[in-house]
């Protein structure tokens, strides 16, 4: 999956594995979820897919 800005310019330029599921057990809307490392700190990024 490749993300783009609204003008079509690429937001990402590589590929990674991801999950497509609700962010919490209390939500029903699936979101793109992926593991990221920012300055050596590992966390999960949630991309809203409205």
Gaussian input, Z-matrix of N, CA and C with variables (Angstrom, degrees):
# hf/3-21g

backbone

0 1
 N
 C     1     B1
 C     2     B2     1     A1
 N     3     B3     2     A2     1     D1
 C     4     B4     3     A3     2     D2
 C     5     B5     4     A4     3     D3
 N     6     B6     5     A5     4     D4
 C     7     B7     6     A6     5     D5
 C     8     B8     7     A7     6     D6
 N     9     B9     8     A8     7     D7
 C    10    B10     9     A9     8     D8
 C    11    B11    10    A10     9     D9
 N    12    B12    11    A11    10    D10
 C    13    B13    12    A12    11    D11
 C    14    B14    13    A13    12    D12
 N    15    B15    14    A14    13    D13
 C    16    B16    15    A15    14    D14
 C    17    B17    16    A16    15    D15
 N    18    B18    17    A17    16    D16
 C    19    B19    18    A18    17    D17
 C    20    B20    19    A19    18    D18
 N    21    B21    20    A20    19    D19
 C    22    B22    21    A21    20    D20
 C    23    B23    22    A22    21    D21
 N    24    B24    23    A23    22    D22
 C    25    B25    24    A24    23    D23
 C    26    B26    25    A25    24    D24
 N    27    B27    26    A26    25    D25
 C    28    B28    27    A27    26    D26
 C    29    B29    28    A28    27    D27
 N    30    B30    29    A29    28    D28
 C    31    B31    30    A30    29    D29
 C    32    B32    31    A31    30    D30
 N    33    B33    32    A32    31    D31
 C    34    B34    33    A33    32    D32
 C    35    B35    34    A34    33    D33
 N    36    B36    35    A35    34    D34
 C    37    B37    36    A36    35    D35
 C    38    B38    37    A37    36    D36
 N    39    B39    38    A38    37    D37
 C    40    B40    39    A39    38    D38
 C    41    B41    40    A40    39    D39
 N    42    B42    41    A41    40    D40
 C    43    B43    42    A42    41    D41
 C    44    B44    43    A43    42    D42
 N    45    B45    44    A44    43    D43
 C    46    B46    45    A45    44    D44
 C    47    B47    46    A46    45    D45
 N    48    B48    47    A47    46    D46
 C    49    B49    48    A48    47    D47
 C    50    B50    49    A49    48    D48
 N    51    B51    50    A50    49    D49
 C    52    B52    51    A51    50    D50
 C    53    B53    52    A52    51    D51
 N    54    B54    53    A53    52    D52
 C    55    B55    54    A54    53    D53
 C    56    B56    55    A55    54    D54
 N    57    B57    56    A56    55    D55
 C    58    B58    57    A57    56    D56
 C    59    B59    58    A58    57    D57
 N    60    B60    59    A59    58    D58
 C    61    B61    60    A60    59    D59
 C    62    B62    61    A61    60    D60
 N    63    B63    62    A62    61    D61
 C    64    B64    63    A63    62    D62
 C    65    B65    64    A64    63    D63
 N    66    B66    65    A65    64    D64
 C    67    B67    66    A66    65    D65
 C    68    B68    67    A67    66    D66
 N    69    B69    68    A68    67    D67
 C    70    B70    69    A69    68    D68
 C    71    B71    70    A70    69    D69
 N    72    B72    71    A71    70    D70
 C    73    B73    72    A72    71    D71
 C    74    B74    73    A73    72    D72
 N    75    B75    74    A74    73    D73
 C    76    B76    75    A75    74    D74
 C    77    B77    76    A76    75    D75
 N    78    B78    77    A77    76    D76
 C    79    B79    78    A78    77    D77
 C    80    B80    79    A79    78    D78
 N    81    B81    80    A80    79    D79
 C    82    B82    81    A81    80    D80
 C    83    B83    82    A82    81    D81
 N    84    B84    83    A83    82    D82
 C    85    B85    84    A84    83    D83
 C    86    B86    85    A85    84    D84
 N    87    B87    86    A86    85    D85
 C    88    B88    87    A87    86    D86
 C    89    B89    88    A88    87    D87
 N    90    B90    89    A89    88    D88
 C    91    B91    90    A90    89    D89
 C    92    B92    91    A91    90    D90
 N    93    B93    92    A92    91    D91
 C    94    B94    93    A93    92    D92
 C    95    B95    94    A94    93    D93
 N    96    B96    95    A95    94    D94
 C    97    B97    96    A96    95    D95
 C    98    B98    97    A97    96    D96
 N    99    B99    98    A98    97    D97
 C   100   B100    99    A99    98    D98
 C   101   B101   100   A100    99    D99
 N   102   B102   101   A101   100   D100
 C   103   B103   102   A102   101   D101
 C   104   B104   103   A103   102   D102
 N   105   B105   104   A104   103   D103
 C   106   B106   105   A105   104   D104
 C   107   B107   106   A106   105   D105
 N   108   B108   107   A107   106   D106
 C   109   B109   108   A108   107   D107
 C   110   B110   109   A109   108   D108
 N   111   B111   110   A110   109   D109
 C   112   B112   111   A111   110   D110
 C   113   B113   112   A112   111   D111
 N   114   B114   113   A113   112   D112
 C   115   B115   114   A114   113   D113
 C   116   B116   115   A115   114   D114
 N   117   B117   116   A116   115   D115
 C   118   B118   117   A117   116   D116
 C   119   B119   118   A118   117   D117
 N   120   B120   119   A119   118   D118
 C   121   B121   120   A120   119   D119
 C   122   B122   121   A121   120   D120
 N   123   B123   122   A122   121   D121
 C   124   B124   123   A123   122   D122
 C   125   B125   124   A124   123   D123
 N   126   B126   125   A125   124   D124
 C   127   B127   126   A126   125   D125
 C   128   B128   127   A127   126   D126
 N   129   B129   128   A128   127   D127
 C   130   B130   129   A129   128   D128
 C   131   B131   130   A130   129   D129
 N   132   B132   131   A131   130   D130
 C   133   B133   132   A132   131   D131
 C   134   B134   133   A133   132   D132
 N   135   B135   134   A134   133   D133
 C   136   B136   135   A135   134   D134
 C   137   B137   136   A136   135   D135
 N   138   B138   137   A137   136   D136
 C   139   B139   138   A138   137   D137
 C   140   B140   139   A139   138   D138
 N   141   B141   140   A140   139   D139
 C   142   B142   141   A141   140   D140
 C   143   B143   142   A142   141   D141
 N   144   B144   143   A143   142   D142
 C   145   B145   144   A144   143   D143
 C   146   B146   145   A145   144   D144
 N   147   B147   146   A146   145   D145
 C   148   B148   147   A147   146   D146
 C   149   B149   148   A148   147   D147

   B1=1.4414
   B2=1.5190
   B3=1.2902
   B4=1.4584
   B5=1.5282
   B6=1.3194
   B7=1.4577
   B8=1.5157
   B9=1.3407
   B10=1.4589
   B11=1.5212
   B12=1.3481
   B13=1.4532
   B14=1.5218
   B15=1.3174
   B16=1.4673
   B17=1.5260
   B18=1.3455
   B19=1.4647
   B20=1.5317
   B21=1.3346
   B22=1.4584
   B23=1.5141
   B24=1.3313
   B25=1.4708
   B26=1.5268
   B27=1.3211
   B28=1.4648
   B29=1.5314
   B30=1.3250
   B31=1.4598
   B32=1.5208
   B33=1.3170
   B34=1.4666
   B35=1.5214
   B36=1.3199
   B37=1.4652
   B38=1.5221
   B39=1.3266
   B40=1.4634
   B41=1.5232
   B42=1.3088
   B43=1.4578
   B44=1.5273
   B45=1.3273
   B46=1.4615
   B47=1.5184
   B48=1.3160
   B49=1.4605
   B50=1.5254
   B51=1.3113
   B52=1.4563
   B53=1.5205
   B54=1.3278
   B55=1.4574
   B56=1.5215
   B57=1.3115
   B58=1.4601
   B59=1.5212
   B60=1.3380
   B61=1.4589
   B62=1.5238
   B63=1.3424
   B64=1.4615
   B65=1.5322
   B66=1.3188
   B67=1.4627
   B68=1.5187
   B69=1.3266
   B70=1.4681
   B71=1.5246
   B72=1.3218
   B73=1.4732
   B74=1.5278
   B75=1.3345
   B76=1.4539
   B77=1.5270
   B78=1.3152
   B79=1.4599
   B80=1.5164
   B81=1.3277
   B82=1.4697
   B83=1.5186
   B84=1.3299
   B85=1.4524
   B86=1.5309
   B87=1.3335
   B88=1.4656
   B89=1.5291
   B90=1.3147
   B91=1.4638
   B92=1.5256
   B93=1.3046
   B94=1.4617
   B95=1.5301
   B96=1.3235
   B97=1.4555
   B98=1.5250
   B99=1.3251
   B100=1.4555
   B101=1.5193
   B102=1.3196
   B103=1.4544
   B104=1.5209
   B105=1.3389
   B106=1.4583
   B107=1.5233
   B108=1.3142
   B109=1.4580
   B110=1.5200
   B111=1.3203
   B112=1.4602
   B113=1.5125
   B114=1.3257
   B115=1.4569
   B116=1.5261
   B117=1.3268
   B118=1.4517
   B119=1.5231
   B120=1.3176
   B121=1.4569
   B122=1.5297
   B123=1.3272
   B124=1.4594
   B125=1.5259
   B126=1.3254
   B127=1.4591
   B128=1.5277
   B129=1.3086
   B130=1.4584
   B131=1.5184
   B132=1.3193
   B133=1.4533
   B134=1.5228
   B135=1.3115
   B136=1.4674
   B137=1.5239
   B138=1.3148
   B139=1.4593
   B140=1.5203
   B141=1.3192
   B142=1.4687
   B143=1.5226
   B144=1.3204
   B145=1.4661
   B146=1.5176
   B147=1.3098
   B148=1.4641
   B149=1.5038
   A1=108.30
   A2=116.90
   A3=122.44
   A4=108.59
   A5=116.24
   A6=120.63
   A7=110.65
   A8=114.97
   A9=120.83
   A10=109.51
   A11=115.40
   A12=120.64
   A13=108.15
   A14=117.89
   A15=121.18
   A16=112.93
   A17=117.81
   A18=120.19
   A19=112.64
   A20=117.37
   A21=121.73
   A22=114.64
   A23=118.33
   A24=121.50
   A25=109.43
   A26=115.99
   A27=120.72
   A28=111.44
   A29=115.66
   A30=122.59
   A31=109.47
   A32=115.87
   A33=121.98
   A34=108.72
   A35=115.49
   A36=119.08
   A37=112.58
   A38=117.42
   A39=119.99
   A40=108.69
   A41=116.27
   A42=121.00
   A43=109.99
   A44=116.09
   A45=121.69
   A46=108.32
   A47=116.17
   A48=119.08
   A49=108.35
   A50=116.01
   A51=120.82
   A52=109.40
   A53=116.16
   A54=122.85
   A55=107.38
   A56=116.72
   A57=122.28
   A58=106.31
   A59=115.95
   A60=121.19
   A61=109.21
   A62=117.57
   A63=119.47
   A64=110.28
   A65=117.04
   A66=121.67
   A67=112.61
   A68=117.42
   A69=121.39
   A70=108.86
   A71=117.19
   A72=119.37
   A73=113.54
   A74=117.49
   A75=121.76
   A76=113.19
   A77=118.11
   A78=122.20
   A79=110.51
   A80=115.60
   A81=120.43
   A82=112.20
   A83=118.26
   A84=122.09
   A85=109.53
   A86=118.24
   A87=118.80
   A88=111.34
   A89=115.37
   A90=122.32
   A91=108.27
   A92=116.11
   A93=120.87
   A94=106.96
   A95=116.88
   A96=122.57
   A97=108.29
   A98=117.05
   A99=119.49
   A100=110.86
   A101=115.19
   A102=121.62
   A103=108.88
   A104=116.01
   A105=121.33
   A106=109.38
   A107=116.12
   A108=122.54
   A109=107.60
   A110=116.27
   A111=121.98
   A112=107.36
   A113=115.66
   A114=122.33
   A115=111.45
   A116=115.44
   A117=121.80
   A118=115.31
   A119=118.25
   A120=121.64
   A121=108.19
   A122=116.12
   A123=121.34
   A124=110.01
   A125=115.10
   A126=120.96
   A127=108.80
   A128=116.55
   A129=121.28
   A130=108.90
   A131=116.93
   A132=122.22
   A133=108.77
   A134=115.42
   A135=121.67
   A136=107.96
   A137=116.33
   A138=121.08
   A139=107.35
   A140=115.71
   A141=120.45
   A142=108.52
   A143=115.86
   A144=121.62
   A145=111.24
   A146=117.23
   A147=120.93
   A148=110.34
   D1=132.85
   D2=178.27
   D3=-118.41
   D4=131.75
   D5=-179.82
   D6=-95.11
   D7=149.23
   D8=-179.38
   D9=-135.99
   D10=151.31
   D11=170.62
   D12=-72.50
   D13=167.96
   D14=-178.35
   D15=-61.03
   D16=-22.94
   D17=178.46
   D18=-87.29
   D19=3.17
   D20=178.10
   D21=93.60
   D22=-9.18
   D23=178.75
   D24=-67.38
   D25=141.12
   D26=-178.02
   D27=-66.47
   D28=131.97
   D29=175.28
   D30=-94.50
   D31=-30.53
   D32=177.34
   D33=-125.51
   D34=155.28
   D35=-178.97
   D36=-130.87
   D37=12.82
   D38=179.58
   D39=-141.85
   D40=-173.46
   D41=-178.52
   D42=-123.90
   D43=152.11
   D44=178.07
   D45=-153.44
   D46=155.95
   D47=175.36
   D48=-75.07
   D49=151.65
   D50=-178.19
   D51=-152.35
   D52=167.97
   D53=174.40
   D54=-115.77
   D55=149.77
   D56=176.95
   D57=-122.87
   D58=96.82
   D59=-174.47
   D60=-157.04
   D61=166.88
   D62=174.03
   D63=-61.24
   D64=148.05
   D65=-177.04
   D66=-71.81
   D67=-31.13
   D68=179.56
   D69=-135.15
   D70=165.17
   D71=177.54
   D72=-64.28
   D73=-16.44
   D74=-176.53
   D75=-94.11
   D76=-1.91
   D77=-179.82
   D78=-105.59
   D79=157.96
   D80=176.29
   D81=-117.23
   D82=-17.04
   D83=-178.46
   D84=-78.96
   D85=120.28
   D86=178.18
   D87=-72.28
   D88=148.83
   D89=178.77
   D90=-134.96
   D91=157.94
   D92=174.67
   D93=-79.28
   D94=124.14
   D95=-178.24
   D96=-124.46
   D97=131.57
   D98=178.55
   D99=-145.82
   D100=151.88
   D101=177.12
   D102=-80.56
   D103=135.78
   D104=178.74
   D105=-134.98
   D106=159.71
   D107=173.18
   D108=-126.11
   D109=122.70
   D110=179.28
   D111=-119.02
   D112=113.41
   D113=-176.54
   D114=49.86
   D115=43.41
   D116=175.50
   D117=83.16
   D118=-1.59
   D119=178.46
   D120=-99.73
   D121=120.48
   D122=-178.03
   D123=-89.91
   D124=133.71
   D125=178.96
   D126=-152.68
   D127=-178.07
   D128=179.21
   D129=-112.97
   D130=130.05
   D131=177.28
   D132=-97.50
   D133=140.70
   D134=178.57
   D135=-119.00
   D136=122.71
   D137=-179.24
   D138=-108.39
   D139=117.97
   D140=-179.60
   D141=-71.37
   D142=135.20
   D143=-174.56
   D144=-118.19
   D145=47.97
   D146=-178.45
   D147=-69.72

